[in-house]
Amino acid sequence: MSNGQQNPGRHAQRLTLIAWALAGAVALVGCGEATGEGGSSGATDAAGAADDSAAVGDSAAGSDAGATDTGSDGSGADAAATDASGSGDAGGGPMKIGETIDLGKATIDPQTGYSGALSVEIPAGTVSFAITLIGEKATTYAIDDLKDPTGETLVLKNWGVSDITGGQMCLSCKVRVAPQKGASAALVPNAPGVDVVAGTYTFRVNAFTSTQQGAFSQPKKEPAGGDVAVVVALQKAAAKPKKGRLDINLWYTGANDLSVEKGPTDPRVVQWIARLRTLYEQIGVEIGEVRHFPISADFEVADVTSNDGGDFAAIGAATAGAPAGVNFIFVREISSPFGGFGAVLGVSGGIPGPVGMQGAPRNAVVVSTSDIPGGFGRPAKEHDVGATMAHEGGHYLGLFHTSENDFGGFGPKLHDPLPDTPEKDTTNLMYFDGGSGGSGLSPQQGDVVRGNPWVVPVEEK
């Protein structure tokens, strides 16, 4: 930078780092413990468009990446589930759960990449809602031009063109949105200053494909057409809940001798769930039912960090027919986008992931159950799987990283939209660097999590 002119090479590199950091939620652990998407438990992640995974390695590059699909036919897990009451079935097509409004399919103009105006009537007594878009695996979807019944703009029109991230996250929107491939969701509200007003909300859908142009250039975006399914999930309560209950589904690939039969009493699983309970109790969220399901061993090594979403579509499809709750998929390994430079610990299907349905692409949080490689002859470290579940689950329920990795000043200094999360606070569970060991959550982070329709409001006694 000199004489008021920005160095073009440095600018291009900065845009690349933005794209890399926001492409998914990924967490990496290593010497540098840098990340690109979202993860925790000794993993560093950089909140991305929607994927979140934790990775570990010896390089300075790390990443918390998003969940992906396996490339199978999507039928992966049609098997009996075990819970406290016995067994059940997980199979069939995508299933909507709880109070939802199905808007059917919207058609997107392939020339512009936008749908026409859509509307949804939000009834009285709704304290929060989530809009989920379900489309083609390789197409990225985002909410655009969202207005409430008073005419207030919550998501800017054409933000994907004007926003500084190049359309990978709307930092300037009152409701922050992060696009994702295959399925994308937006949670209203996900920051202070926005309240749900009963009445007609209007919005449109943006769809595009992206191709990475090189190491130091922003991905090339092209408008995409076709149909996209739109589902709105509601959370109803007399007031914004102060307490809530989250039911979860655990899915076993057979990795590391974990199975649906052993899971309910396996000391490791018991410890992980206890850790998850402890971390979420601080924001008034109790873990309710914990169910156990088998899923195809094809996902034991899961590719959920690829640019095209990898296995996320198939993994999400495998959850069809499961009861309401967030799905955690236990795998041995998550393929790292950095080759031998890092190990990915966990990936979320979105920020947030699909809400109020099962069987959609990205309908899961993928978690590695292996220890963290030491690298260069050093011994492996125990992976705090419960903390990774809490971090990635936080992304899935709508939390962004409190602060992102700025890549030594070459990347953007990004922060979540919550005023009560200090920048670079390494004690927060949602700090990008899971290696920092942060476990705290703020009151406003609690508001976001409890406001996700997957969380059932609990009346205070």
matplotlib code that plots the C-alpha trace (Angstrom):
import matplotlib.pyplot as plt

x = [0.0, 1.5, 0.3, -3.2, -3.0, -3.7, -1.3, -3.3, -1.5, -2.2, -5.8, -6.3, -4.7, -7.0, -10.1, -8.9, -8.5, -12.0, -13.3, -11.3, -12.4, -16.0, -16.4, -17.4, -17.2, -13.9, -11.6, -8.0, -5.5, -1.8, 1.3, -0.3, -3.8, -5.4, -8.8, -11.2, -14.6, -15.9, -14.9, -13.8, -12.1, -8.5, -9.4, -9.4, -12.1, -13.0, -16.7, -17.5, -20.5, -22.0, -19.8, -17.9, -15.2, -12.4, -9.0, -5.6, -2.2, 1.3, 1.0, -0.2, -3.2, -6.3, -9.9, -13.3, -15.1, -18.6, -20.3, -20.6, -22.2, -20.5, -21.4, -23.4, -27.0, -28.1, -29.7, -26.9, -28.6, -31.9, -31.6, -33.0, -32.4, -31.9, -33.1, -34.3, -37.7, -36.5, -35.9, -37.3, -36.8, -34.8, -35.8, -37.9, -37.8, -37.2, -39.5, -40.7, -40.9, -42.8, -44.6, -43.5, -44.9, -44.1, -43.9, -43.4, -40.8, -39.6, -38.3, -35.1, -34.3, -31.0, -30.1, -30.2, -29.9, -32.9, -36.4, -39.4, -40.7, -41.8, -43.9, -44.7, -47.3, -45.7, -48.4, -48.8, -47.0, -43.9, -40.7, -38.3, -38.3, -35.9, -36.1, -34.5, -33.7, -33.3, -31.9, -29.2, -26.0, -23.6, -25.6, -25.2, -28.3, -28.9, -31.8, -31.9, -34.0, -35.8, -38.3, -40.5, -44.2, -43.2, -41.0, -37.8, -35.0, -33.4, -31.3, -30.2, -31.2, -28.4, -26.1, -24.1, -22.9, -22.3, -21.0, -17.3, -17.0, -18.0, -21.3, -20.0, -21.6, -23.7, -21.8, -23.9, -27.3, -29.4, -29.9, -26.5, -26.8, -24.2, -25.0, -24.3, -24.3, -27.3, -29.2, -29.0, -30.9, -31.4, -32.4, -34.5, -33.4, -29.7, -28.6, -30.0, -32.2, -34.4, -37.8, -40.2, -43.4, -46.5, -47.5, -46.2, -42.4, -41.2, -37.9, -36.3, -33.8, -30.4, -28.7, -25.3, -22.4, -18.8, -15.5, -12.1, -10.0, -6.6, -4.7, -4.9, -8.2, -11.8, -14.0, -15.9, -19.6, -22.2, -26.0, -27.9, -31.5, -33.9, -36.3, -35.6, -37.8, -38.6, -39.6, -40.1, -39.9, -41.4, -40.7, -43.7, -43.7, -45.2, -41.8, -38.3, -37.3, -34.8, -34.5, -34.8, -34.4, -32.4, -32.9, -30.1, -29.5, -26.2, -25.2, -22.5, -20.4, -18.6, -15.5, -13.2, -15.3, -18.3, -21.7, -25.4, -25.4, -22.6, -23.2, -25.7, -23.3, -19.9, -17.8, -16.5, -20.0, -21.2, -18.3, -18.9, -22.6, -21.8, -19.4, -22.0, -24.5, -22.2, -21.3, -24.9, -26.2, -24.5, -26.9, -30.0, -30.1, -30.6, -29.9, -33.1, -33.5, -30.3, -31.1, -28.7, -28.7, -26.4, -25.3, -23.4, -19.8, -19.2, -19.0, -16.4, -13.9, -16.2, -15.5, -17.4, -14.9, -14.8, -15.7, -18.8, -20.0, -18.6, -20.6, -22.9, -25.8, -25.7, -25.2, -28.1, -30.3, -29.5, -31.2, -34.6, -37.2, -35.2, -37.1, -36.7, -33.3, -29.8, -27.9, -24.3, -22.4, -19.5, -16.7, -13.1, -11.8, -12.9, -11.0, -8.8, -8.9, -5.2, -3.8, -1.3, -1.3, -4.2, -6.8, -10.5, -12.2, -15.8, -18.0, -21.5, -24.0, -24.5, -24.7, -27.4, -28.0, -31.4, -34.1, -37.4, -36.8, -34.7, -33.3, -32.1, -28.6, -26.3, -28.8, -26.0, -22.9, -20.0, -17.6, -14.2, -13.8, -10.1, -7.3, -5.6, -2.4, 0.7, 2.8, 6.6, 6.9, 5.0, 2.3, -1.3, -3.5, -6.9, -9.7, -12.3, -15.1, -17.8, -16.4, -16.3, -19.9, -20.8, -18.9, -20.1, -23.6, -23.4, -22.8, -25.6, -27.9, -26.9, -23.7, -20.8, -17.2, -16.8, -13.7, -12.1, -8.5, -7.2, -4.3, -1.6, -3.3, -3.8, -7.4, -10.5, -11.0, -14.4, -16.5, -19.9, -23.0, -23.3, -22.1, -21.5, -18.7, -15.4, -13.1, -10.3, -11.7, -10.0, -12.1, -15.3, -16.4, -17.1, -13.7, -12.2, -9.2, -10.5, -6.9, -7.4, -9.6, -12.4, -15.6, -17.6, -20.8, -22.3, -26.0, -26.6, -25.1, -27.6, -30.4, -29.5, -29.2, -32.4, -34.2, -33.5, -36.7, -34.8, -34.6, -37.9, -38.8, -39.0, -41.2, -39.4, -40.7]
y = [0.0, 3.3, 6.7, 5.6, 2.7, -0.8, -3.5, -5.7, -8.9, -8.3, -7.5, -10.7, -12.7, -11.0, -11.9, -15.5, -15.7, -14.4, -17.0, -19.8, -18.7, -18.4, -21.4, -23.5, -23.9, -25.7, -26.2, -27.2, -27.9, -27.6, -25.5, -22.5, -23.5, -21.4, -22.2, -21.6, -22.7, -23.8, -26.4, -26.9, -29.2, -28.5, -27.7, -24.3, -23.2, -20.2, -19.7, -20.1, -19.8, -22.7, -25.6, -26.1, -28.5, -28.9, -29.8, -30.6, -30.4, -29.1, -26.4, -22.9, -23.6, -24.9, -24.9, -25.6, -26.9, -27.7, -31.0, -32.6, -35.6, -38.9, -39.2, -42.3, -42.5, -40.8, -43.8, -44.4, -45.3, -47.1, -49.0, -49.4, -46.7, -47.3, -45.0, -45.3, -46.6, -49.2, -49.1, -47.4, -46.8, -44.2, -44.2, -42.6, -39.2, -35.8, -35.4, -32.0, -31.9, -29.7, -26.6, -25.7, -23.9, -25.5, -22.9, -25.5, -24.9, -21.6, -21.3, -19.4, -17.5, -19.0, -15.7, -13.7, -16.4, -15.0, -16.2, -13.9, -12.4, -15.0, -14.4, -16.2, -15.3, -15.6, -16.1, -14.3, -16.0, -16.8, -15.7, -17.0, -18.8, -20.3, -20.4, -23.5, -23.8, -27.2, -27.6, -29.2, -30.5, -28.4, -25.2, -22.5, -20.9, -17.8, -15.7, -12.2, -9.1, -10.3, -7.7, -7.9, -6.9, -3.2, -3.0, -3.1, -4.8, -7.7, -9.1, -6.6, -6.8, -8.0, -8.3, -11.0, -8.5, -5.5, -7.2, -7.1, -10.9, -11.4, -13.0, -15.6, -14.0, -10.9, -9.0, -5.8, -7.5, -7.2, -11.0, -12.4, -15.1, -17.5, -19.4, -23.1, -25.7, -28.1, -26.6, -23.3, -21.8, -18.4, -17.9, -14.9, -13.3, -14.2, -10.9, -8.3, -5.5, -7.8, -9.0, -11.2, -9.3, -11.2, -10.7, -11.1, -11.4, -11.2, -12.4, -14.1, -16.8, -16.3, -19.3, -19.6, -21.9, -21.1, -22.3, -21.6, -19.7, -20.2, -19.8, -16.0, -15.2, -15.1, -17.9, -17.2, -17.1, -17.9, -17.5, -20.8, -21.7, -24.5, -25.1, -24.9, -26.1, -23.6, -24.6, -22.2, -23.7, -21.8, -21.5, -20.4, -19.2, -16.6, -14.8, -15.5, -18.6, -18.5, -22.3, -24.9, -28.6, -30.0, -33.6, -35.2, -38.2, -40.0, -41.9, -44.6, -45.6, -48.3, -46.1, -46.7, -49.6, -47.4, -48.9, -48.4, -51.4, -50.2, -46.5, -45.9, -47.4, -46.8, -44.8, -42.6, -41.7, -41.2, -38.8, -36.9, -36.3, -35.3, -32.7, -31.4, -31.2, -29.2, -26.7, -26.1, -25.9, -22.5, -21.0, -22.8, -25.6, -29.1, -32.2, -34.1, -37.4, -39.0, -41.6, -44.0, -44.9, -46.9, -45.3, -46.7, -47.5, -45.8, -42.6, -43.8, -41.5, -38.6, -36.1, -33.1, -30.3, -30.5, -27.5, -29.3, -30.4, -33.9, -36.4, -33.9, -34.5, -38.3, -38.0, -35.6, -37.9, -40.8, -39.0, -39.1, -40.5, -39.7, -38.1, -34.3, -33.3, -32.4, -35.2, -36.0, -38.4, -40.2, -40.9, -42.0, -39.3, -36.2, -35.7, -32.6, -30.0, -29.2, -32.7, -33.7, -30.2, -30.7, -33.1, -32.0, -32.6, -31.6, -30.0, -28.4, -28.6, -24.8, -21.7, -22.6, -26.1, -27.1, -26.6, -28.5, -31.4, -34.5, -36.0, -32.7, -32.1, -30.9, -32.2, -33.1, -32.3, -34.6, -35.3, -37.2, -39.6, -40.1, -38.6, -35.5, -36.4, -35.0, -34.7, -34.8, -37.8, -36.2, -38.3, -37.9, -35.8, -36.8, -35.2, -33.5, -34.8, -33.4, -29.9, -30.3, -31.4, -28.3, -26.0, -27.5, -27.9, -24.2, -23.4, -25.7, -23.9, -20.5, -19.3, -17.8, -17.7, -14.8, -13.8, -15.2, -15.9, -12.8, -14.9, -12.6, -9.5, -10.7, -11.7, -9.8, -9.1, -10.7, -10.8, -12.3, -10.0, -10.2, -7.2, -9.2, -11.4, -9.6, -9.8, -12.3, -13.8, -17.1, -18.3, -18.5, -21.8, -20.3, -18.6, -19.8, -21.5, -24.5, -25.2, -22.3, -24.5, -21.9, -23.2, -20.1, -18.9, -15.4, -14.5, -13.3, -16.6, -18.3, -16.3, -17.4, -21.1, -21.1, -19.3, -22.0, -24.0, -27.3, -26.2, -26.7, -23.9, -25.1, -23.1, -21.9, -23.3]
z = [0.0, -1.1, -2.2, -1.5, -4.0, -2.8, -3.8, -6.3, -5.3, -1.7, -2.4, -4.4, -1.6, 0.9, -1.2, -1.4, 2.3, 2.8, 0.4, 2.1, 5.6, 4.7, 2.4, 5.3, 9.1, 9.8, 12.7, 12.6, 15.3, 14.8, 15.3, 13.8, 14.8, 12.1, 10.7, 7.9, 9.0, 12.4, 14.9, 18.5, 20.9, 20.3, 16.7, 15.3, 12.9, 11.0, 10.6, 7.0, 4.8, 6.6, 6.9, 10.1, 10.9, 13.2, 12.1, 13.5, 12.0, 12.2, 9.7, 10.4, 8.2, 10.0, 9.3, 10.8, 7.8, 6.8, 6.6, 3.2, 1.6, 0.8, -2.8, -2.2, -3.2, -0.1, 1.4, 3.9, 7.2, 6.9, 10.2, 13.6, 16.1, 19.8, 22.6, 26.1, 25.0, 22.5, 18.8, 15.7, 12.1, 10.2, 6.6, 3.9, 2.3, 3.9, 6.9, 8.3, 12.0, 14.5, 13.4, 9.9, 6.9, 3.6, 0.8, -1.9, -4.6, -5.9, -9.4, -9.9, -13.1, -14.5, -16.1, -12.9, -10.2, -8.3, -7.6, -7.7, -4.5, -1.9, 1.2, 4.4, 7.0, 10.5, 13.1, 16.4, 19.3, 17.1, 18.8, 16.2, 12.9, 10.4, 6.6, 5.0, 1.3, -0.2, -3.7, -5.8, -4.3, -6.3, -6.2, -3.4, -2.0, 0.1, 1.4, -0.2, 0.3, 3.5, 4.9, 7.9, 8.0, 8.9, 5.8, 7.7, 5.7, 7.6, 4.7, 2.1, -1.5, -3.8, -0.8, -2.5, -5.0, -2.7, 0.5, 1.1, 1.4, -2.2, -1.4, 1.1, 4.2, 4.7, 7.4, 7.0, 7.3, 10.5, 10.1, 9.2, 6.5, 5.3, 2.0, 1.6, -1.1, -1.4, 1.6, 3.3, 6.3, 7.9, 11.6, 12.6, 14.8, 15.3, 16.9, 19.2, 17.8, 15.7, 17.0, 15.2, 14.2, 13.3, 9.7, 6.2, 5.6, 2.0, 0.5, -2.5, -3.1, -4.7, -6.3, -7.9, -8.6, -7.8, -9.2, -7.6, -10.1, -8.4, -5.2, -5.1, -6.7, -5.5, -6.7, -9.9, -9.4, -12.0, -11.7, -11.3, -12.0, -11.2, -8.4, -4.6, -1.8, 0.9, 4.4, 7.4, 10.9, 13.8, 17.5, 19.5, 23.1, 25.3, 25.3, 24.2, 26.1, 28.9, 29.0, 26.3, 25.6, 22.7, 21.6, 19.7, 17.4, 17.4, 14.3, 14.2, 11.2, 13.2, 13.5, 16.4, 17.6, 18.3, 17.5, 18.0, 20.3, 22.5, 22.2, 25.1, 27.6, 26.0, 28.5, 25.7, 24.5, 28.0, 28.7, 25.4, 26.2, 29.7, 28.4, 25.9, 28.7, 30.9, 28.1, 27.1, 30.7, 31.1, 28.5, 29.8, 27.2, 28.5, 26.5, 26.3, 24.5, 23.2, 20.5, 18.8, 15.1, 12.7, 9.5, 6.5, 7.1, 3.8, 5.8, 8.3, 6.4, 5.5, 2.8, 4.0, 3.3, -0.5, -2.6, -3.9, -0.5, -0.7, 1.3, 3.0, 0.7, 1.2, 4.9, 5.2, 3.1, 5.5, 8.4, 6.7, 9.0, 12.2, 15.1, 15.7, 16.9, 15.7, 14.1, 15.1, 12.8, 14.5, 12.0, 12.2, 10.0, 8.1, 4.9, 5.2, 2.4, 3.4, 2.5, 5.1, 6.8, 9.1, 10.6, 10.6, 13.9, 13.1, 10.5, 10.8, 8.0, 8.2, 10.3, 10.9, 9.4, 8.1, 10.7, 11.3, 8.9, 8.5, 5.3, 3.7, 2.4, 5.3, 7.9, 10.3, 12.3, 11.4, 14.2, 14.2, 17.1, 16.7, 18.7, 17.4, 15.5, 17.1, 13.9, 13.4, 15.8, 18.6, 20.4, 19.5, 21.9, 23.3, 21.3, 23.4, 21.3, 23.6, 23.1, 19.4, 19.4, 21.4, 19.1, 15.9, 17.4, 18.2, 14.5, 13.5, 15.8, 14.5, 16.2, 14.2, 15.4, 17.9, 16.0, 12.9, 12.0, 10.2, 8.8, 10.1, 8.9, 5.4, 6.0, 7.2, 10.8, 11.2, 14.3, 15.1, 15.3, 19.1, 21.1, 24.3, 22.8, 23.0, 20.0, 20.3, 23.5, 23.6, 26.5, 24.4, 23.0, 19.6, 19.2, 15.9, 17.5, 19.3, 20.5, 22.9, 25.1, 25.4, 26.9, 27.8, 26.1, 26.5, 27.3, 23.7, 22.3, 24.6, 23.1, 19.6, 20.5, 22.5, 19.6, 17.1, 16.5, 17.0, 20.7, 22.5, 25.0, 28.6, 31.0, 34.1, 37.3]

ax = plt.figure().add_subplot(projection="3d")
ax.plot(x, y, z, "-o")
ax.set_aspect("equal")
plt.show()
